[in-house]
Amino acid sequence: MKKWLISTALALTVALPIQAQDYQPDPNAKAGGGIVVTYKDDVATLDPAIGYDWQNWSMIKSLFDGLMDYVPGTTELRPGLASSYEISDDGTVFTFHLRPGVKFHNGREMTAEDVKYSFDRVTNPTTQSPGAGFFGSIKGYDAMADGSASELSGVKVIDPMTVEVTLSRPDATFLHVMALNFASIVPKEAVDAAGADFGKVPVGTGAFKLAEWTIGQRLVFAKNTDYWRPGVPYLEQVTFEVGQEPIVALLRLQNGEVDVPGDGIPPAKFREVMGDPAQAARVVVGGQLQTGYVTMNVQMPPFDKLEVRRAVNMAINKDRIVQIINGRAVPANQPLPPSMPGYTKTYKGYAYDPAAAKALLAEAGLGDGFDTELYVMNTDPNPRIAQAIQQDLAGIGIKASIKSLAQANVIAAGGEPDQAPMIWSGGMAWIADFPDPSNFYGPILGCAGAVPGGWNWSWYCNEDLDAKATEADSITDPSMVGERMQKWSDVYMAVMNDAPWVPIFNEQRYTMKSTRMGGADALFVDPVSIPVNYDYVYVTDVQ
């Protein structure tokens, strides 16, 4: 067994025996005060096994912790609830040593039994976790997935402060998985007491705890004074006001009533904001591992026909869509964003060619076109983008009626096998959970995600590609990282050949903050605690 401090080298996506660099707190940070964050839509759940959308991701991350974590504002792994770990020589056995004295919000100390319970719970089909597939490399996962087992055979409690996880195969992404919200540790007694309502009364070990939730109005997070990380959080309170139109939220920010507009800068106001030096000074810009795409449900005719899916890929004018969002993105031609390892630089994608698209429809026996539905989140600019897609489809004879719904309703529709023929993912578009090409496959293109409640809205399941993905992630030798990335490139090229998606664009993140907000800009475009790392931001007007 090799004894390693918790650390990683991002480019290799494996743990290396080097000293982990922890976060250096801002010397100007002040403790106290509170902030107001706005969102248009209400929050669906704060259960870390279930929550998987833009607005609840950072909320959940502030309420819960996992065995691993990330240095704030970066993609560098650091210690979480585990203070250290050991890995077997064959890379399949991870022994995690837990921090002593960590308390849940209910006052009870966390133990290894809680770790085992949490992993069993998230992989139990009755939980319907969209993140269950992330744990697929743990021994016993298949038996959990098919309902023949009630616990993961690969997760073993050694003693109250030690848990051993055995994998069925080496997995280059496993330590990243341990930092996902889905791997958050929860107390069994709290889940048992709340049942299906645990997402409304969450209990974790995080920097904040839920103090109030008035459905449709606001959520209030209060500082966890027993938090195990010394010195944080700085804020005493974070208030999330929901039901706030983005344009109204911007006006309230300008009036000093709001600190962070959670839905970002309204597209209709983007040029105005950027053209005003006072407002532009509040804007924070950051890159992101993101792809916005249209899904086609391959189980619903006529999208079960390859020619139809390829025709749709050729019918959509991506350059025009990028113009709709004021050029804040680049056209996409594959699922992976350009900055992600494994991106195929030589691939050009499907050319915009309506005439060729019409020919493909005729080849599929649909020369007269067909009627379908396009689901879209109802926050601007997504309805306008959907209208542009609708117009492009009409140009080749496809009449797509738009179903503009709240985010939670679109997500729910996508998670049903026969409800949403097409979905524009905007506002919910995929941003990497961790910086590795595998993350763009399993949850949204792999068979494990094509389940009720899952995020594989195309319901695409190619078992041969699943096997190739598994083969790629079994390569943990740092000297073979190039071979691993080539295997992932091959997987995504095969996906594009089957065309279950239309990749539309890769977007930059633009957000705003009030003049009283303190903390590094990276905390407001945090690549992991999307959109904001609430544990480390602060306000400058505390007396």
C-alpha positions in Angstrom: 0.0 0.0 0.0 1.3 3.5 -0.8 0.6 6.2 1.7 -0.3 9.5 -0.1 -1.5 12.8 1.1 -4.6 13.9 -0.8 -3.4 15.7 -3.9 -3.7 15.4 -7.7 -2.1 16.6 -10.8 -5.0 17.7 -12.9 -3.5 16.9 -16.3 -2.9 13.3 -15.3 -6.2 12.8 -13.4 -4.6 10.5 -10.9 -3.3 11.0 -7.4 0.4 11.7 -7.1 2.6 11.8 -4.0 3.1 15.5 -3.9 2.1 17.9 -1.1 -1.4 19.3 -1.5 -1.6 23.1 -1.7 -4.5 24.3 0.3 -6.3 27.6 -0.1 -4.7 30.7 1.2 -7.5 32.8 2.7 -7.9 36.4 1.6 -6.1 38.6 4.3 -8.7 41.3 3.8 -11.6 39.0 4.5 -14.0 40.1 7.2 -16.3 37.8 9.1 -20.0 38.7 9.5 -22.8 40.1 7.4 -25.0 38.5 4.8 -25.8 38.6 1.1 -28.8 38.3 -1.1 -28.7 36.1 -4.2 -31.6 36.0 -6.7 -33.0 33.3 -9.0 -36.0 33.2 -11.3 -36.9 29.6 -10.6 -37.6 28.0 -7.2 -35.2 25.3 -6.0 -36.4 21.7 -6.6 -34.3 20.0 -3.9 -31.3 20.3 -1.7 -30.7 16.5 -1.4 -27.1 15.9 -2.6 -28.1 12.6 -4.1 -30.8 14.2 -6.3 -29.9 17.9 -6.9 -28.2 18.4 -10.3 -29.1 21.8 -11.7 -27.5 25.2 -12.2 -28.9 26.9 -9.1 -28.8 24.2 -6.5 -25.3 22.8 -7.2 -23.4 25.5 -5.2 -26.1 25.6 -2.5 -25.7 21.8 -1.9 -21.9 22.2 -1.9 -22.2 24.7 1.0 -24.5 22.4 3.0 -22.6 19.2 2.5 -19.0 17.8 2.2 -17.5 14.8 0.6 -14.3 12.8 1.2 -12.5 15.0 -1.3 -12.9 18.7 -2.2 -11.4 21.3 -4.5 -9.2 24.3 -3.8 -11.7 27.2 -4.0 -11.8 28.7 -7.5 -9.8 25.9 -9.1 -10.0 22.3 -10.3 -7.2 21.2 -7.9 -8.3 18.4 -5.5 -7.6 18.9 -1.8 -8.6 17.1 1.5 -12.3 17.0 2.4 -13.8 14.8 5.1 -10.9 12.4 4.6 -7.6 13.7 5.9 -5.6 11.1 4.0 -5.9 8.0 1.9 -4.0 4.9 0.8 -4.2 3.2 -2.6 -3.3 -0.4 -3.4 -0.6 -1.1 -5.9 -3.1 -2.2 -8.5 -5.2 1.0 -8.1 -8.4 -0.7 -7.1 -8.5 -0.3 -3.3 -8.8 3.1 -1.6 -8.6 3.3 2.2 -9.8 6.7 3.4 -9.0 8.0 6.9 -11.7 10.4 8.2 -11.2 13.6 10.1 -12.1 13.2 13.8 -14.7 15.5 15.4 -16.6 16.5 12.2 -20.2 17.1 13.2 -23.4 17.0 11.2 -25.8 19.9 11.5 -27.8 17.9 14.0 -24.8 17.7 16.3 -23.8 14.1 15.9 -20.2 13.2 14.9 -19.7 11.7 11.5 -18.3 8.2 11.2 -17.3 5.6 8.6 -20.8 4.1 8.8 -22.2 7.4 7.4 -19.8 7.1 4.5 -21.0 3.6 3.7 -24.7 4.5 4.1 -24.3 7.6 1.8 -22.7 5.6 -1.0 -25.3 2.8 -0.6 -28.1 5.3 -0.7 -26.9 7.2 -3.8 -26.5 4.0 -5.8 -29.8 2.4 -4.7 -32.3 2.6 -7.6 -35.1 3.7 -5.2 -33.2 6.9 -4.6 -33.4 7.7 -8.3 -30.1 9.6 -8.2 -29.0 11.1 -11.6 -25.5 10.7 -10.3 -25.6 7.0 -9.5 -23.6 6.1 -12.6 -20.6 8.0 -11.3 -20.1 5.2 -8.8 -20.1 2.5 -11.5 -16.5 1.4 -10.8 -17.2 0.5 -7.2 -17.4 -3.3 -6.7 -21.0 -4.4 -6.3 -22.5 -1.4 -8.3 -24.1 -3.6 -10.9 -25.9 -5.6 -8.2 -27.2 -2.4 -6.7 -28.3 -1.1 -10.1 -30.3 -4.2 -10.9 -31.9 -4.4 -7.4 -30.3 -7.7 -6.5 -28.3 -6.1 -3.6 -29.1 -3.5 -0.9 -25.5 -2.4 -0.3 -22.3 -1.9 -2.2 -20.0 -4.9 -1.5 -17.0 -2.8 -2.3 -17.5 -0.3 0.5 -16.4 -1.6 3.9 -16.1 0.0 7.3 -12.8 -0.9 8.8 -13.3 1.1 12.0 -15.3 4.2 13.0 -12.7 6.5 11.3 -11.7 4.3 8.3 -13.5 3.2 5.2 -12.2 1.0 2.4 -13.6 1.3 -1.1 -12.7 -1.5 -3.6 -13.2 -0.9 -7.3 -14.1 -3.6 -9.8 -11.6 -2.0 -12.2 -9.0 0.8 -12.0 -10.7 4.2 -12.5 -8.7 7.3 -13.3 -11.6 9.6 -12.2 -12.4 8.0 -8.9 -10.9 10.7 -6.6 -12.8 13.4 -8.6 -16.0 11.4 -8.0 -15.4 11.5 -4.3 -15.5 15.3 -4.6 -18.9 15.4 -6.4 -22.1 16.5 -4.6 -23.4 13.1 -5.1 -20.6 11.7 -2.9 -21.7 14.0 0.0 -22.0 12.3 3.4 -25.4 12.4 5.0 -26.7 11.1 8.3 -29.0 8.1 8.1 -31.3 9.1 10.9 -32.0 12.5 9.2 -32.9 10.8 5.9 -35.0 8.2 7.7 -36.9 11.0 9.6 -37.6 13.1 6.5 -38.1 10.4 4.0 -38.8 11.8 0.5 -38.6 15.3 2.0 -35.0 15.2 3.0 -34.3 17.5 0.1 -36.4 20.1 1.9 -34.8 19.6 5.3 -31.2 18.8 4.5 -28.7 17.9 7.2 -25.0 17.8 6.2 -21.6 18.8 7.6 -21.2 21.9 5.4 -20.2 25.4 6.1 -23.8 26.5 6.1 -27.1 24.9 7.3 -30.6 25.6 6.1 -32.3 28.0 8.5 -35.5 28.8 6.5 -37.2 27.7 3.3 -40.4 29.5 2.2 -41.4 27.7 -0.9 -41.6 30.1 -3.9 -40.1 33.0 -2.0 -36.7 32.5 -0.3 -34.2 30.1 1.3 -31.9 31.3 4.1 -28.6 29.6 4.9 -27.1 30.3 8.3 -23.4 30.0 9.2 -22.4 26.6 10.7 -20.5 27.7 13.8 -19.3 24.1 14.3 -17.8 23.8 10.8 -14.6 21.7 10.7 -12.6 24.0 8.5 -11.3 26.9 10.7 -12.1 30.5 9.8 -14.9 29.9 7.3 -17.5 30.7 6.2 -17.1 34.4 6.6 -20.8 35.2 6.0 -23.3 34.8 8.8 -26.1 34.4 6.3 -27.0 33.9 2.6 -30.5 34.6 1.5 -31.7 33.2 -1.8 -34.7 35.0 -3.2 -36.5 33.0 -5.9 -39.2 34.1 -8.3 -37.0 37.1 -9.3 -37.0 38.0 -13.0 -33.4 38.5 -14.1 -34.0 42.0 -15.4 -35.6 43.0 -12.0 -32.7 41.4 -10.2 -30.3 43.5 -12.3 -32.2 46.7 -11.3 -32.1 45.6 -7.7 -28.4 45.0 -7.9 -28.0 48.5 -9.3 -30.0 49.8 -6.3 -27.9 48.0 -3.8 -30.6 45.5 -2.8 -29.0 42.4 -4.4 -25.4 41.1 -4.2 -25.4 38.3 -6.8 -27.9 37.9 -9.6 -27.8 34.1 -9.8 -29.2 33.9 -13.4 -26.4 36.2 -14.6 -26.6 39.2 -16.8 -29.9 39.3 -18.8 -29.0 39.0 -22.4 -31.2 41.9 -23.4 -29.2 44.1 -21.0 -25.7 42.7 -21.8 -24.6 45.5 -24.2 -26.0 48.1 -21.8 -24.1 46.7 -18.8 -20.8 46.2 -20.7 -21.1 49.7 -22.1 -21.4 51.4 -18.7 -18.0 51.5 -16.9 -19.6 51.5 -13.5 -21.6 48.4 -14.2 -18.9 46.7 -16.2 -16.6 47.0 -13.2 -19.0 44.6 -11.3 -18.8 42.0 -14.1 -16.8 38.9 -13.6 -15.8 36.8 -16.6 -14.6 33.2 -16.5 -14.1 30.3 -18.8 -16.0 27.1 -18.3 -16.0 23.5 -19.4 -19.5 23.9 -21.0 -21.4 22.7 -24.0 -25.0 23.8 -24.9 -26.8 21.2 -27.1 -30.1 19.9 -28.4 -31.0 16.4 -27.5 -33.1 14.1 -29.7 -34.8 11.2 -28.0 -33.6 8.2 -30.0 -36.4 6.1 -28.5 -39.1 8.3 -29.9 -39.9 8.2 -33.7 -38.7 9.6 -36.0 -35.6 10.4 -34.0 -34.9 6.6 -33.9 -33.7 7.1 -37.5 -30.1 8.1 -37.9 -30.8 10.1 -41.1 -33.2 12.3 -39.2 -30.8 13.0 -36.4 -28.1 13.9 -38.9 -30.5 16.1 -40.8 -31.2 18.1 -37.7 -27.5 18.5 -37.1 -27.1 20.0 -40.5 -30.2 22.2 -40.3 -29.2 24.5 -37.4 -27.3 27.7 -38.0 -25.0 27.8 -34.9 -23.3 31.1 -35.9 -26.7 32.8 -35.8 -27.4 31.4 -32.4 -24.1 32.7 -31.0 -25.1 36.1 -32.3 -28.3 35.9 -30.2 -26.2 35.8 -27.0 -24.0 38.7 -28.1 -21.1 36.5 -29.1 -20.5 35.1 -25.6 -19.7 31.7 -27.0 -18.1 29.8 -29.9 -20.0 27.3 -32.1 -19.6 23.7 -31.0 -19.1 20.6 -33.2 -18.8 17.8 -30.6 -19.8 17.2 -27.0 -16.5 18.1 -25.4 -15.6 21.8 -25.1 -12.3 22.9 -26.8 -10.4 23.3 -23.5 -11.3 19.8 -22.3 -8.6 17.0 -22.6 -9.8 14.5 -25.3 -11.2 17.2 -27.6 -10.7 16.3 -31.2 -9.2 19.4 -32.9 -9.3 17.9 -36.4 -13.0 17.2 -36.3 -15.2 19.7 -38.2 -18.6 18.3 -37.3 -21.8 18.5 -39.4 -21.8 21.5 -41.8 -24.7 23.9 -41.8 -26.4 22.6 -45.0 -30.2 22.8 -45.2 -30.3 21.3 -48.7 -28.3 18.2 -47.6 -30.5 18.0 -44.5 -33.7 17.9 -46.7 -32.1 15.1 -48.7 -31.5 13.1 -45.6 -35.1 13.5 -44.5 -36.3 12.3 -47.9 -33.9 9.3 -47.6 -35.6 8.5 -44.2 -39.0 8.6 -45.9 -39.9 12.0 -44.4 -39.6 14.2 -47.4 -42.6 16.1 -46.3 -41.2 16.7 -42.8 -42.9 16.0 -39.5 -44.2 17.6 -36.4 -42.4 17.4 -33.0 -41.9 19.3 -29.8 -38.9 21.3 -28.5 -38.6 21.7 -24.7 -36.8 24.8 -23.4 -36.2 26.5 -20.1 -38.3 29.7 -19.9 -35.4 32.1 -18.8 -34.1 34.5 -21.5 -32.3 34.0 -23.9 -33.4 30.3 -24.0 -36.8 30.9 -25.6 -35.2 33.1 -28.2 -32.6 30.5 -29.0 -35.4 27.9 -29.2 -37.2 30.1 -31.7 -34.1 30.3 -33.9 -33.8 26.5 -33.8 -37.5 26.3 -34.6 -37.1 28.5 -37.7 -34.1 26.5 -38.9 -36.0 23.2 -38.5 -39.0 24.7 -40.4 -36.6 25.4 -43.2 -36.3 21.7 -43.8 -39.9 20.8 -43.1 -39.8 20.0 -39.4 -42.5 21.8 -37.5 -41.4 22.0 -33.9 -43.7 23.5 -31.3 -41.9 25.1 -28.4 -42.7 24.0 -24.8 -41.2 26.8 -22.6 -41.2 25.6 -19.0 -39.5 26.2 -15.7 -36.2 24.5 -15.3 -37.4 21.8 -13.0 -40.2 20.8 -15.4 -37.8 20.5 -18.4 -35.5 18.4 -16.4 -38.4 16.2 -15.3 -39.6 15.8 -18.9 -36.1 14.8 -20.0 -35.9 12.2 -17.4 -38.9 10.4 -18.8 -38.3 8.0 -21.7 -41.2 9.1 -23.9 -42.0 12.7 -23.0 -39.6 15.1 -24.6 -38.7 14.5 -28.3 -36.2 17.4 -28.3 -34.7 19.6 -25.6 -32.6 22.7 -25.9 -30.3 22.4 -22.8 -29.6 26.1 -22.4 -29.8 27.2 -18.7 -29.2 23.6 -17.9 -26.4 23.0 -20.4 -23.7 20.6 -19.4 -20.8 22.1 -17.3 -18.2 19.6 -16.3 -18.6 18.2 -12.8 -14.9 17.6 -12.9 -12.2 18.3 -15.5 -12.0 15.0 -17.3 -13.6 13.9 -20.6 -15.4 11.0 -19.0 -17.7 13.5 -17.3 -19.3 14.4 -20.6 -20.2 10.8 -21.3 -21.5 8.8 -18.4 -24.3 11.0 -17.1 -25.5 12.5 -20.4 -24.6 10.0 -23.1 -23.9 6.7 -21.4 -26.4 3.9 -20.7 -26.2 4.6 -16.9 -27.7 8.1 -17.5 -30.6 6.7 -19.7 -32.8 6.0 -16.8 -35.9 7.6 -15.3 -34.8 10.8 -13.6 -31.4 10.7 -15.4 -29.8 13.4 -17.5 -29.2 11.4 -20.7 -32.2 13.2 -22.3 -31.4 11.7 -25.7 -31.9 8.2 -24.1 -28.9 7.1 -26.2 -27.4 3.9 -25.0 -24.5 2.3 -27.0 -23.1 -0.6 -24.9 -20.1 -0.9 -27.1 -19.2 2.7 -26.4 -19.8 2.2 -22.7 -17.3 -0.6 -22.8 -14.7 1.6 -24.6 -15.4 4.4 -22.1 -14.7 1.9 -19.3 -11.5 0.8 -21.0 -10.4 4.4 -21.3 -11.0 5.1 -17.6 -9.1 1.9 -16.6 -5.9 3.6 -17.7 -4.4 5.1 -14.6 -0.7 5.1 -15.5 0.4 8.7 -15.9 2.7 7.8 -18.7 -0.3 6.6 -20.8 -2.4 9.7 -20.4 -2.1 10.4 -24.2 -3.4 7.0 -25.0 -6.3 7.5 -22.6 -7.3 10.8 -24.2 -7.2 9.2 -27.7 -9.6 6.6 -26.6 -11.9 9.3 -25.3 -11.6 11.1 -28.6 -12.6 7.9 -30.4 -15.7 7.6 -28.1 -16.9 11.1 -28.9 -16.3 10.7 -32.6 -18.5 7.6 -32.5 -21.2 9.5 -30.6 -21.2 12.2 -33.3 -21.5 9.5 -36.0 -24.7 8.3 -34.2 -25.8 11.9 -33.8 -28.0 11.8 -30.7 -27.2 15.5 -30.1 -26.7 18.7 -31.9 -23.8 20.5 -30.1 -24.6 24.2 -30.4 -22.0 26.3 -28.6 -19.4 26.5 -25.8 -20.2 29.5 -23.6 -18.2 31.9 -21.5 -19.6 32.7 -18.0 -20.5 36.3 -17.2 -21.8 37.2 -13.8 -22.0 40.3 -11.6 -21.5 41.2 -8.0 -22.4 44.2 -5.8 -19.7 46.7 -4.9 -19.7 45.4 -1.3 -18.8 41.8 -2.3 -15.3 40.7 -1.4 -13.3 37.7 -2.5 -11.3 36.7 -5.5 -13.1 36.9 -8.8 -12.5 33.1 -9.3 -14.9 32.5 -6.4 -17.7 34.0 -8.5 -17.0 31.9 -11.5 -15.8 28.9 -9.5 -15.5 25.9 -11.9 -16.8 23.5 -9.2 -19.0 25.5 -6.9 -21.1 26.8 -9.8 -22.0 29.6 -9.8 -20.5 31.0 -6.6 -18.3 29.5 -3.8 -20.3 30.9 -0.9 -18.0 29.5 1.8 -15.2 31.9 0.9 -16.8 35.2 -0.3 -17.4 38.0 2.2 -18.8 41.5 2.4 -16.6 44.6 2.9 -19.0 46.7 4.9 -19.0 44.7 8.1 -18.6 47.0 11.1 
